Amino acid sequence: MPMRLHGDKRAAAGRVVLHLHGGAFTGGDLDSGECLAQLLADAGALVVSIGYPLAPEHPFPQAVEAGYAALEWLHQKRARIAGPKAQVFLAGEEAGGNLAAGIALVARDRAGPPVAGLILVTPMLDPCTASASQREALGSEVQCRFSTGWSQYLRNPRDAEHPYAVPAYAQRLAGLPPTLVLAGEDDPMRDEAMAFARRLEQAEVAVRTALIPATGWPESLETTAQACPCAAVVQGEFTRFLAAPVPQPS
């Protein structure tokens, strides 16, 4: 897989993030993921972005397994990349958020590698694409890029029952790492992101959530970090989470 490194080892303080870009499972690349990767790096992490295999040529579970292999590789190399006490985080936006959650489930079920935290930004979690926030953002449009992406990513309807393909439908979420869930108030994936955060809380997973106003997500995440209208707010959320993934009592 192609890979791109963001950030400065000296400023990362032992925090390494494996980042997966968006693109509705069928598109996107290291360039389109540049915005979020740079925001993570500016928040004080060393970021490794990967160009995972895309559907329809590579349907589920190929992207999840490729991401898990990258996680294993990064864990083996973390000391050389970011110091002997380096911790590895998973992060993704849109379809990359789905993959990051799926990879975290795989790592839990296969007893490693350990994941210090999970960062999901406008995650694409519900193949039904019928939430209120989807309707608000897309109006009467039925065949949107998200529904098309799901249909090309899942090999058959039974894949929608697999927790690694659709983490939001997983029956068991306990044991996942501390998680940061960010969604936009104007984001089509707002409702499914917040519903997943509530399920994580019910499973006693440490969760931080934030609804960001006027994001233009997920399209604005395919621009530069400077052009993203909420870059400063998002970078602040990343900085706090990377410093203390487990929410502290107020």
PENOR-V910868 format. One line per field, one symbol per residue. ss: DSSP state (a for helix, b for strand, c for the rest). phi: phi as a letter, one per 20 degrees, with the letter a starting at -180 (. if undefined). burial: I if it has 9 or more other C-alpha atoms within 8 Angstrom, else O. Layout:
ss=???
phi=???
burial=???
This chain:
ss=cbbbbbccaaacccbbbbbbcccccccccccccaaaaaaaaacccbbbbbbccccccccccaaaaaaaaaaaaaaaaaaaaaccccbbbbbbbcaaaaaaaaaaaaaaacccccccbbbbbccccccccccaaaaaaaccccccaaaaaaaaacccaaaaacccccaaacccccccccbbbbbbcccccaaaaaaaaaaaaaccccbbbbbbccccccaaaaccccccccaaaaaaaaaaaaaccccccc
phi=.fbcdcodgfeflmdddedcfeplmdbnafffefgfffffffeoceddeceffdfefcfgdfffffffffffffffeffffcofdfddddbadlfffgfffffffffffdlpffdfacdddkfeddfflcfffffffdmefeeefffffffeeefagfffeeffecgfeffcdgnffgcdddcefdegegffffffffffffemefcdcbddflemfefffeeeffeffdgfffgffffffffbgegefe
burial=OOIOOIIIIOOIIIIIIIIIIIIIIIOIIIOIIIIIIIIIIIIIIIIIIIIIIIIOOIIIOIIIIIIIOIIIOIIOOIIOOIIOOIIIIIIIIIIIIIIIIIIIIIIIOOOOOOIIIIIIIIIIIOOOOOIOIIIOIIOOOOOOOOIIIIOIIIIOOOIIIIIIIIIIOIOOIOOIIIIIIIIIIIIIIIIIIIOIIOIIIOIOIIIOIOOIOIIIIIOIIIIIIOOIIIIOOIIIOIIIIIOOIOOOOO
